[in-house]
């Protein structure tokens, strides 16, 4: 039931769009910009046998190159690990 209350209390997408459009020209309505620095690129070494196996799988998945496939797989795995970490943290807190 609390999910229904939260959903009902949220403004509609149209209401948000209208509020943003009304405040668009008002410089006082906006916070100062946030500067974000990109982290430096990092290289990772993997054994040649593992690289060959990964290259085969990248080709199998029709990736243009090994780098793109490894990045996609790593990103998926990191997201899974982060979700599991948040879930475990939430369970420990309750």
Sine and cosine of phi, psi and omega as CSV:
sin_phi,cos_phi,sin_psi,cos_psi,sin_omega,cos_omega
0.00,0.00,-0.58,0.82,-0.02,-1.00
-0.90,0.44,-0.49,0.87,0.05,-1.00
-0.90,0.44,-0.61,0.79,0.02,-1.00
-0.92,0.38,-0.63,0.78,0.03,-1.00
-0.89,0.45,-0.72,0.70,-0.01,-1.00
-0.89,0.46,-0.63,0.77,-0.02,-1.00
-0.93,0.38,-0.63,0.77,-0.02,-1.00
-0.94,0.34,-0.51,0.86,-0.05,-1.00
-0.98,0.20,-0.30,0.95,-0.02,-1.00
-0.97,0.24,0.65,-0.76,0.06,-1.00
-0.95,0.32,0.43,-0.90,0.01,-1.00
-0.95,0.31,0.28,-0.96,0.03,-1.00
-0.88,0.47,-0.60,0.80,0.01,-1.00
-0.92,0.40,-0.65,0.76,0.02,-1.00
-0.90,0.44,-0.63,0.78,0.04,-1.00
-0.91,0.42,-0.71,0.70,0.02,-1.00
-0.86,0.52,-0.67,0.74,-0.01,-1.00
-0.91,0.41,-0.66,0.75,0.02,-1.00
-0.90,0.43,-0.66,0.75,0.02,-1.00
-0.91,0.41,-0.68,0.73,0.00,-1.00
-0.89,0.47,-0.63,0.78,0.02,-1.00
-0.92,0.40,-0.57,0.82,-0.06,-1.00
-1.00,-0.06,-0.06,1.00,-0.11,-0.99
-0.84,0.54,-0.64,0.77,-0.04,-1.00
-1.00,0.03,-0.11,0.99,-0.05,-1.00
-1.00,-0.06,0.97,-0.22,-0.02,-1.00
-0.87,0.49,-0.44,0.90,-0.01,-1.00
-0.97,0.24,-0.29,0.96,-0.03,-1.00
-0.99,0.16,-0.18,0.98,-0.10,-1.00
-0.94,-0.35,0.58,-0.82,0.09,-1.00
-0.97,0.25,0.28,-0.96,0.04,-1.00
-0.93,0.37,0.47,-0.88,-0.03,-1.00
-0.88,0.47,0.49,-0.87,0.04,-1.00
-0.97,-0.22,0.79,-0.62,0.03,-1.00
-1.00,-0.03,0.76,-0.65,-0.01,-1.00
-0.84,-0.54,0.79,-0.61,0.05,-1.00
-0.98,-0.17,0.71,-0.71,0.06,-1.00
-0.98,0.21,0.65,-0.76,0.07,-1.00
-0.93,0.37,0.44,-0.90,0.05,-1.00
-0.92,0.40,0.54,-0.84,0.03,-1.00
-0.91,0.42,0.57,-0.82,-0.02,-1.00
-0.85,-0.53,0.65,-0.76,0.08,-1.00
-0.99,-0.15,0.56,-0.83,0.03,-1.00
-0.79,-0.61,0.75,-0.66,0.06,-1.00
-0.99,-0.13,0.68,-0.73,0.08,-1.00
-0.76,-0.65,0.46,-0.89,0.01,-1.00
-0.86,0.51,0.52,-0.85,-0.08,-1.00
-0.87,0.49,-0.60,0.80,0.02,-1.00
-0.89,0.46,-0.68,0.74,0.03,-1.00
-0.92,0.40,-0.63,0.77,0.04,-1.00
-0.88,0.47,-0.66,0.76,0.02,-1.00
-0.91,0.42,-0.67,0.74,0.03,-1.00
-0.90,0.43,-0.66,0.75,0.02,-1.00
-0.91,0.41,-0.64,0.77,0.02,-1.00
-0.88,0.47,-0.64,0.76,0.06,-1.00
-0.87,0.50,-0.72,0.69,-0.01,-1.00
-0.92,0.39,-0.61,0.79,0.05,-1.00
-0.87,0.50,-0.69,0.72,0.03,-1.00
-0.90,0.44,-0.66,0.75,0.02,-1.00
-0.87,0.49,-0.59,0.81,0.00,-1.00
-1.00,0.01,0.17,0.99,0.06,-1.00
0.86,0.52,0.57,0.82,0.11,-0.99
-0.98,0.22,0.51,-0.86,-0.02,-1.00
-0.94,0.33,-0.41,0.91,0.01,-1.00
-0.31,-0.95,0.23,-0.97,-0.01,-1.00
-0.89,0.45,-0.65,0.76,-0.04,-1.00
-0.84,0.54,-0.72,0.69,-0.01,-1.00
-0.90,0.44,-0.66,0.75,0.00,-1.00
-0.92,0.39,-0.70,0.71,0.01,-1.00
-0.89,0.46,-0.66,0.75,0.02,-1.00
-0.88,0.47,-0.69,0.72,-0.01,-1.00
-0.89,0.45,-0.72,0.70,-0.01,-1.00
-0.90,0.43,-0.69,0.73,0.00,-1.00
-0.90,0.43,-0.67,0.74,0.02,-1.00
-0.88,0.48,-0.71,0.71,0.03,-1.00
-0.87,0.50,-0.69,0.73,-0.03,-1.00
-0.92,0.39,-0.66,0.75,0.03,-1.00
-0.89,0.46,-0.67,0.74,0.03,-1.00
-0.89,0.46,-0.66,0.75,0.06,-1.00
-0.88,0.47,-0.71,0.70,-0.01,-1.00
-0.90,0.44,-0.65,0.76,0.02,-1.00
-0.90,0.44,-0.67,0.74,0.05,-1.00
-0.88,0.47,-0.70,0.72,0.01,-1.00
-0.90,0.45,-0.63,0.77,0.02,-1.00
-0.90,0.44,-0.72,0.69,0.01,-1.00
-0.88,0.47,-0.66,0.75,0.00,-1.00
-0.89,0.46,-0.72,0.70,-0.01,-1.00
-0.91,0.42,-0.65,0.76,0.02,-1.00
-0.89,0.45,-0.67,0.74,0.01,-1.00
-0.91,0.42,-0.66,0.75,0.00,-1.00
-0.92,0.39,-0.60,0.80,0.04,-1.00
-0.93,0.36,-0.54,0.84,-0.03,-1.00
-0.96,0.28,-0.45,0.89,-0.04,-1.00
-1.00,-0.06,0.00,0.00,0.00,0.00
